[in-house]
Amino acid sequence: MKTFEQIHLAHQWDEVKESIYNKTAADVERALAASRTDLEDYKALVSPAAQPYLEQMAIKSRAITQQRFGKTIQMYIPLYLSNACANGCVYCGFSHSNDIKRITLTADQVMEEVKVIKGMGFQHLLLVTGEHPAQCGFKYLKEMVELVKPHFAHVSIEVQPMNQEEYEQLILLGLNTVYVYQETYNRDNYKMYHPKGKKSNFGYRLATPERLGDAGIHKIGMGCLLGLEDWRTDSFFTAWHLDYLEKQYWRTKFSVSFPRLRPHAGSFQPNVDVGDKELAQLIMAYRLFKPDVDLSLSTRESQVFRDHMLQLGVTAMSAGSKTEPGGYAVYTQALEQFSVADARSPKEMCDMIRNGGYEPVWKDWDACMQ
């Protein structure tokens, strides 16, 4: 079977973009009527032609989500371990090019953070670092996963891509999920956003989910960074990648996240404006395309938007998030990777979810009983 990189190389960005923008109202109606949507249907659902059909998409997305997941929202929280980074990503506050104080938490400091997070009620923990092999590479991550796993039902990571053997070792320690975002699938422009560091290798990053699948990971998280390139085209390549991986690694579960560019240290401004209406369209299109995939919405998004999306396809939300190393207990003034838009506490988020007729879930399918 071909790798996804081989498939990706055979298709031109501009041709895919033109195909999406040429979709018609008839294509959208056909996609909405389909009992099972395919990649061409997905193109229609994210196309400009679908914008008059958002209400119909919302109704179908709500029904599918409740059928597959019930009226529940999985709660999770990120723990930033380090802002050390060897990459020069132009859009990120942790970029090696930014003159900032670099912090990597010690084991004792991590346990201080864990104590606060556990006090909030969380059982799902996402460990996040910059991409720096020496400061927060595999050896450090192995120690941190081993340290925190006894305290949480579910541990996931969003860190630098690694090789298959390293993932296999982390899985043996209890790692459940790995999130790895391609950022953009536009190969021609990728280097412009990632001029230096290991992340500048487009192909190595693109193949990471396949290494994860070969390692036997339970769940892979995917997504593109909204605001770099045309969001419709980027999200189609993400959806295509997801479709490929589901067929290749059918035992593995998948999730999709929707990070939009947020204010950060540095001067980079989004190249493409992705408004709330467009983001809602994207989330609902994913739900119609992949009824069983987890869809996650972080505190990057506003309180109003997250409230509105509660019933329209999302299955996981973070709350009380800090995007700086040690932000919960140790270093409350360290540099954020990006600005948080929804600053509500976990309790306030639980109240909102319940008031919307849903149940917050702290541990896999054990309802929050607070």
N, C-alpha and C positions, 0 to 999 in steps of 0.2 A: 504494500500500500504506500502511496506517496505520502511524504511528510506535508505538513501544512505549509511549510516554507516553499516547497515545490509548487503547491497549488497557488499560493499567493503570488509567486513569481510569474505565473502564467496569465495573470489578470492585471490589466492596467487600471490604475486609480481613476483616471479621467473617464474611461469607458464605463466603469461601474457607476461613477457619479452621474453620468449622463443617463444611464439606464434608470436610476432612481428618480431623477427629475423629470423623466418622460412618462412616468406612471400616470394613469388617468383615474377619474372617478370610478369608471367601470372596474378597473383593477382593484381599487379599494373595496368596492362593494363585493367583488368576488372573494377577496380575502376575508371580509367580515362574515360572509356566508359559509365559508369553508369549515368543515368539522375538524380539519387538521391542516394547519398552514405550513407552507414551505418557504424557501428562501426568496422566491419571487414575490410571494405574498408579503413577506417581511419588508421587502423593498417598497411595496405599495403602502404599507402601514406607517412607514417613517417618511414617506414622500410628502411634498407640499400638497399633493392632491388629497391627502387624508385629513387635512386640517378642518374641513367642514364636518368631518365624521367623528370628532372627538367624543361627543356624547355617546354615540353608539359603541365606540371603543371602550369607554368607561364602563358602560353597563355590562358588556361581555367580559371585560377584565375583572370586574368585581365578582361576577358569578363564577368564573373559572378559579379565581384565587380562593374563594370560600369553599368551593367544591374540593380543591386539592389540599388546602392547608387549614381549613376551618377559619374561625375568626380569632386568630392569634398573631402576635408580633413577638419575634425572638429579640431579646434584649442582649446587647453586647457592649463592651467598652474597650478602647485602645489604651495600651500602656506603652508610651514611648520610652525606649531604653537608651537611645543614643541619637544625637544629631550629627555625629561624625560622618562625613561623606566624602568619597573620592571622586564623585561624578560632578559634572559641571552643568547640570540641567538648568536651563535659563529661567524656568518658571517656578523654581522651588526655593524656599527659604533656607533649606539645608545645603544648598549648592556649595561645592568646594570654593567657588569664586567669591562667596560672601564672607566678609570679615566679621565673624561672630564668635562668641565663646562656645567651644565645643565641650559637650558633656556626655560621658558614658557612665551609666549607673553601676555601682558596685552591687554585689549580692545583698549586702545589708540594706542598701538604699532601695533596692527592688522590693525587699520584704516590707519596708515601710510603706511603699506604694500599694503593695498587695493588701496590707492591713486596712487601708482606707477604702480600697475598691471592694474588698469583701464586706466591709461595713455598709456599703451601699446596696448589697444584695446580689451582685453579679456572680454568675457561674460561668459565663463565656468571656474569655480574655483574649484580646488580640495584641500580640507583641509586635512593636514597630521599631525599626531602626533606619538610619541612613545606610548608604551602601559603602562601607569602608572595611575591606577584608582584614586589615590589621587591628582596628579598634573594635569592630563589632561583627566580625566574620563568623565562620562556622563554629570554631572552638568556643567563642563567647556565647553564641546562640544555643549551642548544645548545653552549656552550663545553665543558661537561663530557663530553657524549657524544662530541664530536669528539676530546677529549683521551684518553679511555680506550678507544675502539673499536679502535685498532691493537693493543691488548694482550689483547683477549678475542675469542673466537669468537662470543659472543652477549652483547648488551647489552640490558637491559630497564630500565624506569623505573616507579616508583610515586610519583607527584608530583601536583600540582594538575591538574585537567582543563584542557585547552587547546582552541583552535579547530582546525578542519580544516587550515588552511594551516600552522599551527605544527607539527602532527603530520607533515604532508608534508615539511617541511624537516628534521625530525629523522630521518625514515625515509631520506632521501637521505644522511644522515651514517652510516647503518648501524644505526639503532635497529630492534630485532627485535620487542619485545613491550612492551605497556603494560598495567599492572595498575591497575584503577580499581574500587573497592568502593563500592557504594551505601550500605553500612553497614546501613540498614534500608529496606525497601520500604513501611513503614507511613507513608504520606504525612501522616496526621493527627498523628503523634507525632514526625515527623522534625525539626521545628523545635525541639522540646524538647531534643534532643541536640545540635543545631547552631544555637545562638541567634544567632550573628553570624559575619560573614565570607562570602566568596563561596560557601563550602560550604553555607550555609543555603538556597541556591537548589536545591530538590529537582529541579525539571524539568531544569535545565541539567546537573546531575550525571547524571541518568538518561539523558540523550541522548548522553553522552560516548562510549559504545561505538559508536553509530551514526556519530558524527563520525570515529572511528577507522576504522571499516569503509569509509567513504567515502574516507578518506585512503589506504587500501590497506595498512594495517598487517598484518604477518605473523601475529601472535597477540595476542589480547585475554584478559587475566586478569580474572576476576570473583569475586564473593563477597559475603556479608553478615557483619556483625560479630555473632558469636554471644554472646548475653547481654543484648542491648538489648530485643528483642521475642520473641514466641513463635517459637522456632527453626524449627518445622515450617512455619509460614505464611511466614516470611521466606525460607526455603530454597526453598519452592515458587515464590514470585515470582522468585527468582534463576534457578531452573530454567526457568521460563517465558520469562524474558528471554533466557537462553542459547538456548533452542529457537527463539525468534524470530530472534535474530542469526544462528544457523547457516543458517537458510533464506534470510535476506536477504543474507548475506555468506558464501557457500558456499566461497569461496577462502580465507577466513581460518580459522586454527586458534584453539582456545579452551582455556583452563584455568580451573579452579575451585580456590580456596583456602578454608580453614576457620578463620579467626582467631577464637579465643575471647578474651574479655576477660581481661587479665592485670593484676597489680598495676602501678601507675604513680603519678606525681606527681599529687596531687589526691585527692578524697574519694569519687568516684563508685564505687558498687558495682553489680554486674550486677543487672538486674531479673529475669532468668530464669537458673536454674541449668541448664547444659548439661553433663551428666556424660559420662564416657568411653563408656559404653554407647550413649548417644544420639548422640554424635559418630561412633562407629563405624557406627551405623545410617545416619546421614546420608551418610557417605562411600561406603558400599556401595550405598545407594540411587542415588547419582549414577552409580556405575559401571554398574549395571544399566540405568539410563535412557539414559546416553550412553557407550557402550563405547569411543569413540575420544577422549574428552576427557581432557586431562592433569589429574591431581588432585595437589595440592601440600600438603605438611604441613611447617610451619615449626618452629623451635626454641621457639615458644610452648608446644608440647606436651611432655609429660614423656618421659623416656627409655623408661620402661616402655610407655607408650602407643604411641610411635613404633615401638618394636620389634615390638609386636603387630600394628600396621597395615602392616608391611612387605609382607606377602603378600596383603593384602585390598583392593587397589584403588589404592593410592597409587603415583604414578609419578615424583614429584620430592620431594626433601628438601633443606633447607638444613643447614649444619653450621658450627660455630665462629662463629656469628653474634654481632655486636655491634650493639646498637640505639641507639647514641649516635654523633653525628658524630665521625669520627676515632678511633673506638674500637679500631682495630687497631694504630695506631702513634702517633698525634698527641696525642689527648686521651683517655686511658684512664679518666678520672674524670668525663667529661661526663654530662649527664643522659640516661638511657635513655628511649626512647619507651614501652617496656614491659619487664617483667622476662623474661629468658630462662629457660625451664624445663629444656631439655636443653643442658647446657654441654659436651658431649663435643667433642673435637677432630675435625677432618676425618678424621684417621687412625683414630680410634676409631670413627667412623661407618662408614668403609669396612670396618673389621674386622667390625662388626655386620652390615652388609649382606651381606658375603661368607659369614659364618657362617650367615646365613639362606638361603643358596643363590642369592643374587642378585649382580648385578655393578654396582658403581658406575660411572656414566658422567660423565666430566668435560667432554667435548665431544660434541656431537650424534652419538650412535651410534658413537663411538670409545671402546672400553672402557678403563677405568683400568688401566694396566700397571705400577703401582708394586708 
